Amino acid sequence: MDASTPKPPRMPKAILFDLDGTLVDSAPDIAAAVNELLAASRLPPLSVAQVTGMIGGGVRKLVERAFAASRAPLAGEALDRAERDMAPIYLRHLTRLTRLLPGAREAIVHFSGAGIPMAVATNKPQVAARTILLHFGLFERLGALVGGDAVTHKKPAPDALLAALEKLGVAPADALMVGDSISDVKAARAAGMPVALIRGGYTETPVEELGADLVCDSLLDLPAALERPAVAA
């Protein structure tokens, strides 16, 4: 970490969370949606593990990767149609198989009680993300939610992070992005803010190799990690 890279504040003035792979394990529901879409094209199902590796980049990228993995690659208008077909399917598979990841509720409750504003910045469509957060009783504790369809450029671009911080009224250098993948790291760096990664998310590369300022085993460890002197700016 060079001198120009922001360091994680001892306790940030705001925290942004990724959703899929950070707060929730949504891979089983996403796989179910993907397989329903593939079945309509008479293509065989993909495993949850296969689909997990395709998460990140939004619904369009998910559809593109799924058809490519099924040896039926799509582009142009064909991909446009598949993305439109996926929209209602995706919304039918949001909370049946999705589960909160360890420490997610505890971390949100902790930081809420400490008066630290929070937001979710995700590539998931806004309506889908809101439905999941409402389902788990987390939405009301957030100051903002920015989905992938609410900004011009999805992560790893910084748009969603900057939009969320604007809603919270906090400068990037005073906030912390919490995610699970290289997309979150790149988005945070582009936004000019420090980033923490949680193990066990949707990345094939070990989180220690992704260049985060802080790595935690789970969200249960995040509050204490931010309070340790070694993490202070």
Secondary structure in CASP SS format (residue, H / E / C, confidence):
PFRMAT SS
TARGET T0000
AUTHOR 0000-0000-0000
METHOD secondary structure of the structure
MODEL  1
M C 1.00
D C 1.00
A C 1.00
S C 1.00
T C 1.00
P C 1.00
K C 1.00
P C 1.00
P C 1.00
R C 1.00
M C 1.00
P C 1.00
K C 1.00
A E 1.00
I E 1.00
L E 1.00
F E 1.00
D C 1.00
L C 1.00
D E 1.00
G C 1.00
T C 1.00
L C 1.00
V E 1.00
D E 1.00
S C 1.00
A H 1.00
P H 1.00
D H 1.00
I H 1.00
A H 1.00
A H 1.00
A H 1.00
V H 1.00
N H 1.00
E H 1.00
L H 1.00
L H 1.00
A H 1.00
A H 1.00
S C 1.00
R C 1.00
L C 1.00
P C 1.00
P C 1.00
L C 1.00
S C 1.00
V H 1.00
A H 1.00
Q H 1.00
V H 1.00
T H 1.00
G C 1.00
M C 1.00
I C 1.00
G C 1.00
G C 1.00
G C 1.00
V H 1.00
R H 1.00
K H 1.00
L H 1.00
V H 1.00
E H 1.00
R H 1.00
A H 1.00
F H 1.00
A H 1.00
A H 1.00
S C 1.00
R C 1.00
A C 1.00
P C 1.00
L C 1.00
A C 1.00
G H 1.00
E H 1.00
A H 1.00
L H 1.00
D H 1.00
R H 1.00
A H 1.00
E H 1.00
R H 1.00
D H 1.00
M H 1.00
A H 1.00
P H 1.00
I H 1.00
Y H 1.00
L H 1.00
R C 1.00
H C 1.00
L C 1.00
T C 1.00
R C 1.00
L C 1.00
T C 1.00
R E 1.00
L E 1.00
L C 1.00
P C 1.00
G C 1.00
A H 1.00
R H 1.00
E H 1.00
A H 1.00
I H 1.00
V H 1.00
H H 1.00
F H 1.00
S H 1.00
G H 1.00
A C 1.00
G C 1.00
I C 1.00
P C 1.00
M E 1.00
A E 1.00
V E 1.00
A E 1.00
T C 1.00
N C 1.00
K C 1.00
P C 1.00
Q H 1.00
V H 1.00
A H 1.00
A H 1.00
R H 1.00
T H 1.00
I H 1.00
L H 1.00
L H 1.00
H H 1.00
F C 1.00
G C 1.00
L C 1.00
F H 1.00
E H 1.00
R H 1.00
L C 1.00
G C 1.00
A E 1.00
L E 1.00
V E 1.00
G C 1.00
G H 1.00
D H 1.00
A H 1.00
V C 1.00
T C 1.00
H C 1.00
K C 1.00
K C 1.00
P C 1.00
A C 1.00
P C 1.00
D H 1.00
A H 1.00
L H 1.00
L H 1.00
A H 1.00
A H 1.00
L H 1.00
E H 1.00
K H 1.00
L H 1.00
G C 1.00
V C 1.00
A C 1.00
P H 1.00
A H 1.00
D H 1.00
A E 1.00
L E 1.00
M E 1.00
V E 1.00
G E 1.00
D C 1.00
S C 1.00
I H 1.00
S H 1.00
D H 1.00
V H 1.00
K H 1.00
A H 1.00
A H 1.00
R H 1.00
A H 1.00
A H 1.00
G C 1.00
M C 1.00
P C 1.00
V E 1.00
A E 1.00
L E 1.00
I E 1.00
R C 1.00
G C 1.00
G C 1.00
Y C 1.00
T C 1.00
E C 1.00
T C 1.00
P C 1.00
V H 1.00
E H 1.00
E H 1.00
L C 1.00
G C 1.00
A C 1.00
D C 1.00
L E 1.00
V E 1.00
C E 1.00
D C 1.00
S C 1.00
L H 1.00
L H 1.00
D H 1.00
L H 1.00
P H 1.00
A H 1.00
A H 1.00
L H 1.00
E H 1.00
R C 1.00
P H 1.00
A H 1.00
V H 1.00
A C 1.00
A C 1.00
END
